[in-house]
């Protein structure tokens, strides 16, 4: 069941994934955290927010919301559904966060036009001692570009050099975009 749901979700067939999920439940199968993550990934657009909320409710019933992977998937789903407040609420309640969790929340802010908050959250991430990765740096460069925040952009560029990502094509394009907008 989970493999089929995951395959549908990964290939953009969210409605079919939801149908499989409901059929799975009707047959008495109990979803696990992998199933829930796949279902959340089937709800990554604003039109699927209602279904995403239903999946979130199931996750709460199964007491899986505190799992870092599941919690991060919920944050990501709300962010992609343009519901940053709910994403932040889930993020703030997470007992554990990893770099992927932080990236999901930073990206949610940045993709929804809250670039200043994305940069502030990145600073909080640094204070917590969480090491950034390529995804973090791409999100920060995007926020810097949209704010024309040259100083923060240059700081990010220095971190990119320190971490060895300067030769990455995607990072290079993000740097060009940031400098061009600043």
N, C-alpha and C positions, 0 to 999 in steps of 0.2 A: 504494500500500500504506500508506504513512505517513498519508495523508489519511484513509483508512478507519479505521485504528487510532486516530488522534487523535479522530475523530468518535465512535467507540464509547467511548473512555476519557472524553471530556468529557461524555458523556451517561449515564454510570454503567453502561456495559455492559463491565465489565472482562473478564469471561470471553470475550466475543466478540472483544475486542481481542486477548486472548492467543491465541485460535484463529487470528485473522488473522496474528498475528506468527509463529506456528509454521508456518502455511501459506506465508508469505512465505519463511521459511528453507528449507522443503522444496523450494520452486521455485528455490532458489539465489540469491535476492535477499539482498544484504548490507544490514543495517540501518545507518542513520546516526545521528548524535546526536539529531536531531529524533525519529526513530522510538523511540529509547531513552527519551527524556524522556516521550513519549506513553505508552509502556509502563509507566514508573514511575508515571505519573498514573493508570493503570488499577489500581494496586496500593496504594491509599491507605486500606486498612482492615486490621485485625489478621488477618482471615481470608485476606488475600492476601499475607501476609508471605513465605511460601515462594516464591511466584511472583516477588515483588519481589527476593528473594535471588538467584533464577535470573537475572533481568534484570541485577542488579548484577554477577554473575559474567560474563555476556556483555560487559558494559561494560568490565570489567577485561581480558578477552581482547582486545577491540578497542582497548585503551589509550586510552579516552576518559574515564576517571575524573577526570583532572586538569582537564578542561574545566569552567569555573566554572558554566555552565548545567547540565551533566550532574551535576556534583558536588552542586549545590544541590538538584536533583531527587531525588538519592539521599538526601540529608539529610532532605528533606521526606517522602519515602516512609517512611523508618524512623521518623521522628517520628510520622506519622499511624498507623503500625502499632504504636505504643506501645513502640518499641524505641529508647529514647533513647541507650543506650550505643553502639549501632552508628551512630546518627546522629552522635554526638559524635566517634566514631572517624573517620568519613569527613570531617567538618567540620575536625578537627584536621590531617588530611593534605592538605587542599586547598591548592595552592600560591598560589591567588588566591581572594579572597573579595570579594563586593560586598555592598551593603546587603540584597539579597534573600537571600543566603547567611546573613548574620547573623540576619535575620528568621526564616528557616526554623528555625535552631537555637534562637533565643530562644522562638519559638512552640512548638517541640517540648517544651522544658522546661516552659513555662507550661501547655500543654494536658495534660501528663502529671503535673501536680501538683508540679513542682519549681520553684516560684515564686521562691524565694530564689536559686537558681542562674541563673534567667532574668535576674534583676536584676543579678547579678554579671557575667553575660556581656554585658549591655548596657553596664555600666561599662567592660569590656574593649573593646567596640566603640568607645566614645567615646575611649578612650585611643589606639586605632589611627587615630583621625581619620576614621572612617566616619560620615557624616551620617545621622541617623535620618530616617525618612519616616513617613507616617501609619500604616502597618502596624506599624512598630516601636513607635510610641507607643501604639497599641491593645494590643499585647502587654504592654507595660510597665504600662499602666493595669490590665490584667487581673491581672498578678502583684501589683501594689500592693494591689488590692482583696482578693485572696485571702489576702494576708499582713497585711491591715489596716495597711499601711505608709503612714501619712498623710504623713510627711515626704517620702518618695520620690514619692508621688502628687502632692504640691504642686509638687515640682520638675518633674515631667512636665507638670503643668498649665501651668507657666510656659513650658516649651519649646513646648507646643501653641500658646500665645498668640504666642510669638516666631516660630513657623513659619507662622502664619496658619490653622491647622486648627480654631480654636475655633468656627467657624460650621458645621463639618461635623456633620451629624446623628448619624452613627455615633460620631464622637469625643465629641460632647456626651453621648450615651447612656452611653458608657464612663466619662466623667467623673462623671456622676450615680451610676452603679453603684459607682465607686471611692469617692466621698465617702460614699455610703450605707453601704458595708461598713466604712469606716474610722471 
